[in-house]
Amino acid sequence: MTTPLKKLVLIPFVLLLAIPTLLGQQKSGAMDETIRTLFAATNFSGVAVSPDGKHVVYVENSSIYVAEPRTGAKPRRITAGDGRATHDEGAVAWSPNSKSLAFLSDAAKAGQQQLYIVSADGGSPKKLTNVKGFLAAPGWSPDGKTIALLFTENAERAAGPLVAEVAQTGVIKESVTEQRLTLVDVATGKLRQISPADMYVYEYDWSPDGKRFVTTAAHGNGDNNWYIAELYTIDAAGGEMKSIHKTPLQIANPAWSPDGKSVAFIEGLMSDEPSVGGDIFVVPASGGEARNITPGMKASASWLTWAQTGKIFFGEEVDGGSGLATVDAGSGKIETLFQTGDQINSNAWGTGVSISADGQMTAMVRQSLAHPPEVWAGPIGHWQQITAANANLKPAWGEAKSIHWSNEGFNLQGWLLYPRNFDPSKKYPMVVNVHGGPGAMARSSWPGPHNFGVALSSAGYFVFLPNPRGSFGEGEDFTRANVKDFGYGDWRDIMTGVDQALKEAPIDERRLGLTGWSYGGYMTMWGVTQTKRFAAAVAGAGIANYQSYYGENQIDQWMIPFFGASVYDDPQVYAKSSPITFIKNARTPTLVLVGDSDGECPTPQSYEFWHALKTIGTETEFVVYEHEGHSFASKEHQKDVIERARAWFDEHLKSSR
């Protein structure tokens, strides 16, 4: 081993390639290939089948294409530009008659998207808006005469807590920019903001008669108050919003019933705005008691749509994989349509399937750890691949296997990723990679640049991706099982999972590593204070001290449902789950990584942990990345995380070879 490193490293973008001495060892050919693979995949989003089921529109990177699955004709590109340049285009939506498409594009001015419409058969797009700010989620009225949007006027950055926070100086005030429900007249382009100026609207759905909306919305800061959003209705003419459902948990995906009498939505314990999981509820559109129509379901609903047939279609996270099912709003009867451990995943945050009006045609993105993403379409369970953008892309990592174990009455699942070029006659080191959340799930989906743990497979490691209690995939009781218990039951689930992995594969128990980002970063910081089983750790954007964290982060509303009270009312429940409380036990060499503009897990948390390790004499290194939020935007920074993590584990887990 080399001399212990105890240093803080601030990484500016322009200096990344000039500091090879800080990257540990020279990059191997296998790691070079893995990094190229992680960055190489063509990404798909916005997949939507037309209401009549004849066409599928999708976004390939930032370009929009329309395909005809039934004819097999070559997909056509739709763009507001001249067709030669690439613009930031997406957020596609079909008109009710399937003849037109609405989409967003910055073709008129780079960096500022506007709303356009175009005939599905081709022709020149028509620009409808000329605004300054952030636009999202266009949706046509049932009569096709109006398009609704979510509009944040004069927004300084994209919406959401994952992006880098704007630095504040002087007199500090809570930053509040409201995302408002906005209507655009298709014929004239006239724009009206109809929701009140003091309300932040997250999602919406048109009523079947086009006269009202149902929304999820909250007063005040949009990033923070998603956790206390209520279900509201509002007239299309504008005016006051009426609350029809309030809950201490989180809500998402409101959808109006075809008869206009009810609203379905997902409610559950959720830790991140883009990460949805819970049970399905139905409430009268006029207000009243909401009914849970999936109580006891051993899965987590992640999206839903109320089809014209009257069925509620929903996607589910289940047993480390994904599925598609229907539920009857009256009886609560669930019918599983398709379920697989590693095939349907629309993106890193869960499943999503687009369904035609008659429920017969579907479209989605399919991917797994073995197969890169592509767009598929067809009747449920009989899909045909309609893109081949990633046909030449092969995994640069080893085979993934689903493993199961039990602990304290819970049935648990995780993914064990084998080393590339695995030799069963050898023993290998293993790194435990805990997912973020905790309201999320480790699944078999094609990794991107943020999946630095997966890259370790190509460097000769087993990588274990557990789904402990608190994760999605086993129902709401399982998801809520770590309330007021962070670091205890969930940690025991992870450690018994490690024991199971040791039984199933030739893993050297003396060479175990621990890593993760966000909640996974917290569990890494926690883990090194609870056990000496790990020989090295890499903590990304973690939480060292929940008591100080409460006053530092930009989304403190998420903490009440998990801890039961504010830190000012019950400081002890926060202290008992804080790694800093047990810091004197930490002897594991730990690399600490974080962005300097992270609003979810702020930089001071990583400073605090690094400072404590340094003070007690535990080997550590600390890297702060310039102008990065919770989710890194810079490719060079993403690469640097991969390389540093690999170098750290190589130094501490392979030196005994």
C-alpha positions in Angstrom: 0.0 0.0 0.0 1.1 3.6 -0.6 1.5 6.2 2.0 -2.0 7.2 3.4 -3.5 10.2 1.6 -5.1 12.9 3.7 -6.0 15.6 1.4 -8.8 17.8 0.0 -8.9 18.1 -3.7 -11.0 20.7 -5.5 -11.6 19.7 -9.1 -12.2 22.5 -11.6 -13.4 21.4 -15.0 -10.4 22.8 -16.9 -7.8 21.0 -14.8 -9.1 17.5 -14.9 -6.9 16.2 -17.7 -3.8 17.9 -16.1 -3.8 15.9 -12.9 -3.0 12.3 -13.8 -0.9 11.8 -10.6 -4.1 12.1 -8.5 -5.9 9.3 -10.3 -4.0 6.5 -8.6 -2.8 3.9 -11.1 -2.7 4.0 -14.9 -6.0 3.2 -16.6 -6.2 -0.3 -18.0 -7.5 -1.1 -21.4 -10.6 -2.8 -19.9 -11.5 0.3 -17.9 -11.0 2.5 -20.9 -13.4 0.3 -22.8 -15.9 0.4 -20.0 -15.8 4.1 -19.7 -16.4 4.4 -23.5 -19.3 1.9 -23.2 -20.9 3.8 -20.3 -20.9 7.0 -22.4 -21.6 5.5 -25.8 -25.3 4.4 -25.5 -27.9 6.3 -27.5 -30.6 7.4 -25.0 -34.3 7.2 -25.7 -37.1 9.2 -24.0 -40.5 10.5 -24.6 -41.8 7.3 -26.2 -45.5 7.7 -27.0 -47.9 5.6 -29.1 -50.6 7.6 -31.0 -54.1 7.3 -29.6 -55.1 5.3 -32.7 -52.1 3.0 -32.2 -50.7 3.5 -35.7 -47.6 5.6 -34.9 -44.9 5.8 -32.3 -43.0 8.9 -31.5 -39.7 8.9 -29.6 -36.8 11.1 -28.7 -33.3 9.7 -29.7 -30.8 11.7 -27.7 -32.2 15.1 -28.6 -33.9 14.3 -31.9 -37.5 13.4 -32.5 -38.6 10.5 -34.7 -42.0 9.0 -35.8 -42.2 5.3 -36.6 -45.0 3.1 -38.0 -44.7 -0.2 -36.3 -47.3 -2.0 -38.3 -45.7 -1.1 -41.7 -42.1 -1.2 -40.7 -41.4 2.0 -42.6 -38.2 3.8 -41.8 -38.7 6.3 -38.9 -39.0 10.0 -39.9 -37.2 12.8 -38.1 -39.3 15.7 -37.0 -37.5 19.0 -36.2 -38.2 22.7 -35.9 -34.8 23.3 -37.4 -33.4 22.9 -40.9 -32.6 19.2 -40.4 -28.9 19.6 -40.6 -28.2 20.7 -37.0 -29.2 19.0 -33.8 -31.3 21.0 -31.3 -32.6 20.4 -27.9 -36.0 18.8 -28.8 -38.4 16.6 -27.0 -41.4 16.4 -24.6 -43.6 15.1 -27.4 -47.4 14.8 -27.2 -50.0 13.4 -29.6 -53.2 15.2 -30.4 -56.4 13.3 -29.5 -57.1 12.6 -33.2 -53.5 11.3 -33.8 -53.0 13.8 -36.6 -50.6 16.3 -34.9 -47.7 16.4 -32.5 -46.7 19.0 -30.0 -43.1 19.2 -28.9 -40.5 21.5 -27.4 -37.5 22.8 -29.3 -34.8 25.4 -28.9 -34.3 25.7 -32.7 -35.2 29.4 -32.6 -32.7 30.2 -29.8 -30.2 27.9 -28.3 -31.0 27.2 -24.7 -34.6 28.4 -24.8 -37.2 25.9 -25.8 -40.5 26.9 -27.3 -43.7 25.0 -28.1 -44.3 23.8 -31.6 -46.9 21.7 -33.4 -46.5 19.7 -36.6 -48.6 17.3 -38.7 -47.8 13.7 -38.0 -47.6 13.1 -41.7 -44.8 15.7 -42.1 -44.6 19.4 -43.1 -43.2 22.5 -41.5 -43.7 22.8 -37.7 -45.6 25.8 -36.4 -44.0 27.8 -33.5 -46.7 28.7 -30.9 -44.8 30.4 -28.1 -42.2 33.1 -27.6 -41.5 32.9 -23.9 -38.5 33.2 -21.5 -38.3 30.4 -19.0 -38.6 26.7 -18.5 -41.3 24.7 -20.4 -42.3 21.2 -19.7 -45.0 18.5 -20.2 -47.2 19.6 -23.1 -50.6 18.0 -23.2 -53.5 18.4 -25.6 -57.1 19.2 -24.5 -59.7 16.5 -25.4 -61.0 18.7 -28.3 -57.5 19.3 -29.7 -57.9 23.1 -29.5 -55.6 23.9 -26.6 -52.3 22.6 -25.3 -51.5 22.8 -21.6 -47.9 23.3 -20.4 -46.0 23.6 -17.2 -44.2 27.0 -17.4 -41.6 28.5 -15.0 -41.3 32.1 -16.2 -37.8 33.6 -16.1 -36.4 30.4 -14.6 -32.6 30.5 -13.8 -32.2 26.8 -14.2 -34.0 23.6 -15.1 -36.5 22.4 -12.5 -35.7 19.8 -9.9 -33.3 19.3 -7.0 -30.8 17.2 -8.9 -29.2 20.1 -10.8 -26.6 22.4 -9.4 -28.0 25.1 -7.1 -27.5 28.8 -7.9 -25.0 30.4 -5.5 -26.5 33.0 -3.2 -24.7 35.9 -1.5 -25.9 39.0 0.4 -29.3 38.8 2.2 -30.3 35.1 1.7 -33.9 34.4 0.9 -35.5 31.1 -0.1 -35.5 30.9 -3.8 -39.1 30.6 -5.1 -39.9 30.4 -8.8 -43.4 29.0 -9.5 -44.1 26.4 -12.2 -47.6 27.3 -13.3 -50.2 25.5 -15.4 -50.4 27.3 -18.7 -52.7 27.1 -21.7 -51.8 27.8 -25.3 -54.4 28.3 -28.0 -53.5 26.1 -30.9 -55.0 28.5 -33.5 -53.6 31.8 -32.3 -50.7 30.9 -29.9 -52.3 33.0 -27.2 -50.9 32.0 -23.8 -52.6 32.1 -20.4 -51.2 31.1 -17.0 -54.2 29.8 -15.2 -52.9 28.5 -11.8 -52.3 31.0 -9.0 -48.9 32.7 -8.9 -48.2 31.3 -5.4 -48.6 27.7 -6.4 -46.0 25.3 -7.9 -47.7 22.7 -10.1 -45.8 19.4 -10.6 -48.2 17.3 -12.7 -51.6 17.6 -14.3 -54.2 15.8 -16.3 -57.1 17.2 -18.4 -60.7 16.2 -17.4 -62.5 14.2 -20.1 -64.7 17.2 -20.9 -61.8 19.6 -21.1 -63.2 21.9 -18.5 -61.0 21.1 -15.6 -57.6 19.8 -14.5 -56.4 17.7 -11.7 -52.9 18.6 -10.5 -50.3 17.8 -7.8 -49.2 21.2 -6.4 -47.9 23.0 -3.4 -47.3 26.5 -2.2 -43.7 27.8 -2.1 -40.4 26.3 -3.1 -40.9 23.7 -5.8 -37.8 21.5 -5.1 -38.7 21.2 -1.4 -42.5 21.2 -1.3 -43.1 18.3 -3.6 -43.0 16.2 -0.5 -46.1 18.0 0.9 -47.9 18.4 -2.4 -51.7 18.0 -2.4 -54.2 16.9 -5.1 -56.0 19.9 -6.5 -58.5 20.6 -9.2 -58.8 23.8 -11.1 -61.1 25.1 -13.9 -59.6 25.5 -17.3 -60.8 29.1 -17.1 -58.4 29.7 -14.2 -59.1 30.8 -10.7 -58.7 29.2 -7.3 -57.5 25.6 -6.9 -59.5 23.2 -4.8 -57.7 20.6 -2.7 -59.4 17.2 -3.0 -56.7 15.1 -1.2 -54.1 15.8 1.4 -51.7 13.2 2.9 -48.5 13.1 5.0 -47.0 10.9 2.3 -46.1 11.7 -1.3 -48.4 11.7 -4.4 -47.8 11.4 -8.1 -49.3 10.6 -11.5 -52.8 11.9 -11.2 -55.2 10.6 -13.9 -58.8 11.4 -14.5 -61.3 8.5 -15.0 -63.0 8.3 -18.4 -66.3 9.3 -16.9 -64.9 12.3 -15.1 -66.1 11.2 -11.7 -62.8 10.0 -10.1 -59.1 10.5 -10.0 -56.5 7.8 -9.7 -53.0 8.5 -8.3 -50.0 6.9 -6.7 -49.4 7.5 -3.0 -46.5 6.3 -0.9 -43.3 7.0 1.0 -41.0 8.5 -1.6 -37.6 10.1 -1.1 -36.9 11.8 -4.4 -39.2 13.7 -6.8 -38.4 11.8 -9.9 -38.5 8.4 -8.2 -42.1 7.3 -7.8 -43.3 4.2 -5.9 -46.4 3.3 -3.8 -50.0 2.1 -3.9 -52.7 3.2 -6.2 -55.5 5.3 -4.8 -58.8 6.6 -6.2 -60.6 9.7 -4.9 -63.9 11.3 -6.1 -63.1 14.3 -8.4 -65.2 16.5 -6.1 -63.2 15.5 -3.1 -63.8 13.0 -0.3 -62.2 9.9 1.1 -59.4 8.3 -1.0 -59.5 4.5 -1.4 -56.3 2.4 -1.6 -57.2 -0.1 -4.3 -53.9 -2.0 -4.1 -53.5 -2.6 -0.3 -50.9 -5.3 0.4 -49.6 -5.4 -3.1 -46.1 -6.9 -3.1 -44.8 -4.4 -5.7 -44.5 -0.6 -6.0 -46.6 1.2 -8.6 -44.4 3.6 -10.5 -46.8 5.2 -13.1 -50.4 4.7 -14.2 -52.8 5.7 -16.9 -56.6 5.3 -16.9 -57.4 3.9 -20.3 -60.7 4.6 -22.2 -61.7 1.0 -21.5 -62.0 1.9 -17.8 -59.0 -0.2 -16.8 -56.1 1.4 -14.8 -52.9 0.3 -16.4 -49.9 0.7 -14.2 -46.2 -0.1 -14.2 -44.7 -1.7 -11.2 -41.3 -2.2 -9.6 -41.2 -5.8 -8.3 -38.5 -8.1 -7.1 -35.7 -6.1 -8.6 -37.4 -5.9 -12.0 -40.4 -4.4 -13.7 -43.9 -5.3 -14.8 -47.1 -4.1 -16.4 -50.5 -4.8 -14.8 -54.1 -3.6 -14.6 -56.3 -2.9 -11.6 -60.1 -2.6 -11.4 -60.9 0.6 -9.6 -64.1 -0.9 -8.1 -63.0 -4.4 -7.0 -59.2 -3.8 -6.7 -58.6 -7.0 -8.7 -55.1 -6.9 -10.2 -54.2 -8.7 -13.4 -50.5 -9.1 -14.2 -49.9 -8.6 -17.9 -46.2 -8.9 -18.1 -43.4 -9.2 -15.5 -39.7 -9.8 -15.9 -36.7 -9.3 -13.8 -34.5 -7.5 -16.3 -36.3 -6.4 -19.5 -38.6 -3.4 -19.2 -37.0 -0.2 -17.9 -37.7 3.2 -19.4 -35.0 5.0 -17.5 -33.0 5.0 -14.3 -36.1 6.1 -12.3 -38.5 3.3 -13.2 -40.9 1.8 -15.7 -43.1 3.6 -18.2 -45.3 2.3 -21.0 -47.3 4.3 -23.5 -50.7 2.7 -24.4 -53.1 3.5 -27.3 -56.7 4.6 -26.5 -58.1 1.1 -27.0 -55.3 -0.5 -24.9 -54.2 -2.8 -27.7 -50.9 -1.1 -28.8 -48.0 -0.2 -26.5 -44.6 1.3 -26.8 -41.7 1.5 -24.4 -37.9 1.4 -24.0 -36.5 -2.0 -23.2 -33.1 -2.6 -21.7 -31.1 -4.6 -19.2 -27.5 -5.0 -18.0 -27.0 -7.3 -20.9 -28.9 -5.3 -23.6 -28.6 -1.6 -24.3 -31.8 0.5 -24.6 -34.0 0.4 -27.8 -37.6 1.3 -28.5 -40.1 -1.5 -28.8 -43.8 -1.5 -29.8 -46.7 -3.9 -30.2 -49.4 -5.6 -28.3 -48.5 -6.3 -24.7 -46.0 -9.1 -24.5 -45.6 -9.3 -28.3 -43.4 -6.3 -28.9 -41.2 -5.8 -31.9 -38.0 -3.8 -31.8 -38.3 -0.6 -33.9 -34.9 1.0 -33.3 -31.3 -0.4 -33.6 -29.3 2.6 -32.5 -27.3 0.6 -30.0 -26.9 -2.6 -32.1 -23.1 -2.5 -32.0 -22.9 -1.8 -28.2 -21.9 -4.8 -26.1 -21.6 -5.0 -22.3 -18.1 -4.2 -21.0 -18.9 -5.8 -17.7 -19.8 -9.3 -16.5 -23.0 -11.3 -16.2 -25.6 -10.2 -13.7 -27.5 -12.7 -11.5 -30.5 -12.0 -9.2 -30.0 -13.4 -5.7 -32.5 -13.7 -2.9 -32.2 -14.0 0.9 -34.3 -13.5 3.9 -33.8 -11.4 7.1 -36.0 -10.6 10.0 -39.2 -11.7 8.2 -38.4 -9.9 4.9 -37.8 -11.5 1.6 -34.9 -9.6 0.0 -33.4 -9.4 -3.5 -30.3 -7.9 -5.0 -28.2 -8.1 -8.2 -24.7 -9.8 -8.2 -22.6 -8.6 -11.1 -19.8 -11.0 -11.9 -16.3 -9.9 -12.9 -15.7 -9.6 -16.6 -13.9 -12.7 -17.9 -14.9 -14.5 -14.7 -12.8 -17.6 -13.8 -14.6 -19.9 -11.3 -11.3 -21.2 -10.1 -10.3 -17.8 -8.6 -11.5 -15.7 -5.7 -12.3 -12.1 -6.4 -12.8 -9.0 -4.3 -16.4 -7.6 -4.1 -17.7 -4.1 -3.8 -21.2 -3.5 -2.3 -22.9 -0.7 -4.2 -25.9 0.7 -2.3 -28.5 2.5 -4.4 -29.7 6.1 -3.7 -33.1 6.9 -2.3 -33.9 5.1 -0.1 -37.1 5.1 -2.2 -35.6 3.5 -5.3 -34.6 0.1 -6.5 -31.5 -1.5 -7.9 -32.6 -3.1 -11.2 -31.0 -4.7 -14.3 -30.8 -1.7 -16.6 -28.1 -0.5 -19.0 -25.8 1.7 -17.0 -24.9 5.2 -17.8 -21.9 7.4 -16.7 -23.3 7.8 -13.2 -23.2 4.0 -12.6 -19.5 4.1 -11.5 -20.0 0.9 -9.4 -20.9 -1.2 -12.4 -17.6 -0.2 -14.0 -15.7 -2.1 -11.3 -16.9 -5.4 -12.8 -14.6 -4.8 -15.8 -11.7 -4.3 -13.3 -12.0 -7.7 -11.7 -14.6 -7.1 -9.0 -17.9 -8.7 -8.1 -20.4 -5.9 -7.6 -23.3 -6.5 -5.2 -26.4 -4.2 -5.7 -28.8 -5.0 -2.8 -32.4 -3.8 -2.3 -32.8 -3.6 1.5 -35.9 -2.6 3.4 -36.8 1.0 2.4 -36.5 0.1 -1.3 -39.3 -0.1 -3.8 -40.3 -3.5 -5.2 -41.8 -5.4 -2.3 -44.8 -3.2 -1.4 -45.5 -0.2 0.9 -44.9 -2.1 4.2 -41.4 -2.9 3.0 -40.7 0.6 1.8 -41.8 2.1 5.1 -39.9 -0.4 7.2 -36.9 1.9 7.7 -38.9 4.8 9.0 -37.1 6.2 12.2 -34.7 3.3 11.7 -32.1 4.5 9.1 -28.9 2.5 9.4 -30.3 -0.3 11.4 -32.7 -2.8 9.8 -31.7 -1.7 6.3 -28.0 -2.1 7.2 -28.7 -5.6 8.6 -30.4 -6.5 5.3 -27.4 -5.4 3.4 -25.0 -7.3 5.6 -27.0 -10.5 5.4 -27.1 -10.0 1.6 -23.3 -9.9 1.7 -23.3 -13.2 3.5 -25.6 -14.6 0.8 -23.3 -13.4 -1.9 -20.3 -15.1 -0.2 -22.3 -18.4 -0.3 -23.1 -18.0 -4.0 -19.9 -17.0 -5.6 -16.1 -17.2 -5.1 -15.7 -13.9 -3.2 -12.8 -13.2 -0.9 -14.4 -12.0 2.3 -11.1 -10.3 3.3 -11.3 -8.0 0.3 -14.7 -6.3 0.5 -15.5 -2.7 -0.5 -18.5 -0.4 0.1 -19.8 2.4 -2.0 -22.8 4.4 -3.1 -24.2 7.8 -3.9 -26.8 9.9 -2.0 -28.6 7.4 0.3 -25.9 5.0 -0.8 -23.3 7.5 0.2 -24.9 7.8 3.6 -25.0 4.1 4.0 -21.3 4.0 3.1 -20.5 6.6 5.7 -22.7 4.7 8.2 -21.2 1.3 7.3 -17.6 2.2 8.0 -18.7 3.3 11.5 -20.5 0.0 12.2 -18.1 -2.7 11.0 -14.5 -3.4 10.1 -15.5 -6.0 7.4 -14.8 -3.6 4.6 -11.2 -2.9 3.5 -12.1 0.3 1.5 -15.0 2.6 0.9 -16.0 5.4 -1.5 -18.8 7.7 -0.2 -20.5 9.8 -2.9 -22.7 12.8 -1.9 -23.4 11.2 1.5 -24.9 12.4 4.8 -22.6 12.4 7.8 -24.8 14.2 10.4 -28.5 14.3 10.1 -28.8 16.9 12.8 -26.6 19.5 10.9 -28.0 18.2 7.5 -31.5 19.2 8.4 -30.5 22.9 8.3 -28.2 22.7 5.3 -30.1 20.9 2.6 -32.6 22.4 0.2 -35.3 19.6 0.5 -35.8 19.2 4.3 -39.5 18.4 3.8 -38.5 14.8 2.8 -37.2 14.2 6.3 -40.4 14.4 8.3 -42.1 11.3 6.9 -38.9 9.3 7.5 -37.9 10.6 10.9 -41.4 11.4 12.4 -40.6 14.9 13.5 -38.3 17.8 12.7 -34.8 17.8 14.2 -35.8 20.6 16.5 -38.6 18.5 18.0 -36.8 15.1 18.1 -33.0 15.6 17.8 -32.3 12.1 19.1 -34.0 10.3 16.3 -31.6 12.1 13.9 -28.5 11.6 16.1 -29.0 7.8 16.4 -28.9 7.4 12.6 -25.9 9.8 12.0 -22.6 8.3 11.1 -20.8 11.1 13.0 -22.3 9.8 16.2 -20.1 6.7 15.9 -17.2 8.2 14.0 -14.6 7.0 16.5 -15.3 3.5 15.2 -14.3 4.3 11.6 -11.1 2.7 10.5 -11.8 1.9 6.9 -9.9 3.9 4.3 -12.6 6.1 2.7 -12.6 8.3 -0.4 -15.2 11.1 -0.2 -16.7 12.7 -3.3 -19.3 15.5 -3.7 -20.3 18.4 -6.0 -19.9 21.9 -4.7 -23.4 23.0 -5.6 -25.3 19.9 -4.3 -28.7 21.0 -2.7 -29.8 17.5 -1.8 -26.7 16.3 0.1 -24.7 19.5 0.5 -20.9 19.7 0.5 -20.6 20.5 4.2 -21.8 16.9 5.0 -18.8 15.5 3.1 -16.5 18.1 4.7 -17.7 17.0 8.1 -17.1 13.3 7.5 -13.7 13.9 5.9 -12.6 16.2 8.7 -13.6 13.6 11.3 -11.8 10.8 9.6 -8.7 13.0 9.2 -8.8 14.0 12.8 -9.0 10.4 14.1 -6.2 9.3 11.8 -8.2 7.2 9.4 -6.9 7.2 5.8 -9.1 9.4 3.6 -9.2 11.6 0.6 -11.8 14.3 -0.3 -12.7 15.5 -3.8 -15.1 18.4 -4.4 -16.2 18.9 -8.0 -16.7 22.4 -9.3 -20.3 23.6 -10.1 -21.9 20.1 -9.8 -25.2 19.4 -8.2 -26.4 16.1 -6.9 -26.4 14.6 -10.4 -23.1 15.5 -12.2 -23.4 17.2 -15.6 -19.8 17.3 -16.7 -18.6 14.2 -18.6 -15.1 14.8 -17.4 -16.2 14.9 -13.8 -18.2 11.7 -14.4 -15.2 10.0 -15.8 -13.0 11.2 -13.0 -15.4 9.6 -10.4 -15.2 6.3 -12.2 -11.4 6.4 -12.4 -10.9 7.6 -8.8 -13.2 4.9 -7.4 -11.5 2.2 -9.3 -8.0 3.4 -8.3 -9.0 3.6 -4.6 -10.4 0.1 -4.6 -7.5 -1.3 -6.5 -5.0 0.2 -4.0 -6.9 -1.2 -1.0 -8.5 -4.4 -2.2 -5.9 -5.8 -4.7 -2.7 -5.2 -2.9 -2.8 -8.6 -1.3 -2.7 -10.4 -4.6 
